[in-house]
């Protein structure tokens, strides 16, 4: 099933922004690429415990369609594919930074559990 393109109509700017970042993994993909720069698919999958290959592929495609993630394919055997943020992706990450700070404070304040893994 092909999803309709995300083009509104929107009620407000928050509605339009959340349409682009909706999905459990998109914010984490953006954070991972912002933190580490260029990442290959397997590196992203290892960095996001619990994400399925199908869901990661779907979210990466949507982020690429929205102009937030750049996908670079190298003509090698085996093929090498790298993902990085576009300028638009970096500006979105900047906009999400205060939300991340709010979430970090909430985790601290309420003593919520966090995922602990080595990268």
C-alpha positions in Angstrom: 0.0 0.0 0.0 1.4 3.4 -1.0 0.9 6.2 1.4 -0.4 9.5 0.2 2.3 12.3 0.1 2.3 14.4 3.2 1.1 17.8 1.9 -1.6 19.0 4.3 -3.8 20.7 4.8 -2.3 21.4 8.2 -3.9 23.2 11.1 -0.6 24.8 12.3 3.1 24.5 12.0 3.3 21.9 14.8 0.9 19.7 12.8 3.1 20.0 9.7 6.3 19.3 11.6 4.9 16.3 13.5 3.7 14.9 10.2 7.3 14.7 9.0 8.8 13.3 12.3 5.9 11.0 13.2 6.9 7.4 13.8 8.8 5.8 16.7 12.2 5.7 15.0 12.4 8.9 12.9 13.5 11.1 15.8 16.1 8.5 16.8 17.4 8.2 13.2 17.8 12.0 13.1 19.6 12.1 16.4 21.9 9.2 15.4 22.9 10.9 12.2 23.3 14.3 13.9 25.5 12.7 16.6 27.7 10.5 14.3 27.4 12.1 10.9 27.5 9.5 8.2 26.1 6.1 9.0 25.6 2.8 7.1 22.4 0.9 7.4 23.9 -1.8 9.7 25.4 0.9 12.0 21.9 2.6 12.3 20.3 -0.8 13.0 22.8 -1.6 15.8 22.4 1.9 17.3 18.6 1.6 17.5 17.8 -1.5 19.6 14.4 -3.0 18.7 14.0 -1.5 15.2 13.2 -4.0 12.5 15.0 -3.9 9.1 11.7 -3.2 7.4 10.8 -0.3 9.7 14.3 1.3 9.5 14.1 1.0 5.7 10.7 2.6 5.6 11.6 5.5 7.9 14.8 6.1 6.0 12.9 6.3 2.7 10.4 8.7 4.1 13.1 10.9 5.6 14.8 10.9 2.2 11.6 11.8 0.4 11.1 14.7 2.8 14.6 16.0 2.1 15.9 15.4 5.6 18.3 12.5 4.9 20.7 12.0 2.0 21.3 8.5 0.7 24.7 7.9 -1.0 25.1 4.7 -3.0 28.7 3.7 -4.0 29.2 1.5 -7.0 31.2 -1.1 -5.2 30.9 -4.9 -4.7 29.2 -5.4 -2.4 27.3 -2.1 -2.7 28.0 0.5 0.0 25.2 2.8 1.1 25.7 5.7 3.5 23.1 8.0 5.1 23.7 11.5 6.4 21.6 14.6 7.3 20.8 17.2 4.7 20.8 20.9 5.6 17.1 20.6 6.2 17.6 17.6 8.5 20.2 19.6 10.5 17.7 22.5 10.9 15.0 20.0 12.0 17.4 18.5 14.6 18.1 22.0 15.9 14.3 22.6 16.3 14.0 19.2 18.1 16.9 20.0 20.5 14.6 21.8 23.1 12.2 18.8 23.0 15.1 16.5 23.7 16.1 18.6 26.7 12.6 18.5 28.0 12.5 14.7 27.6 15.9 14.3 29.4 14.6 16.4 32.3 11.4 14.3 32.5 13.5 11.1 32.6 15.6 12.6 35.4 12.6 14.1 37.3 10.5 11.0 37.2 13.3 8.4 37.5 12.4 6.7 34.2 14.4 3.9 32.8 16.7 4.4 29.8 18.3 2.0 27.4 21.9 1.3 28.2 24.0 -0.1 25.4 27.5 0.3 24.0 28.2 1.7 20.6 
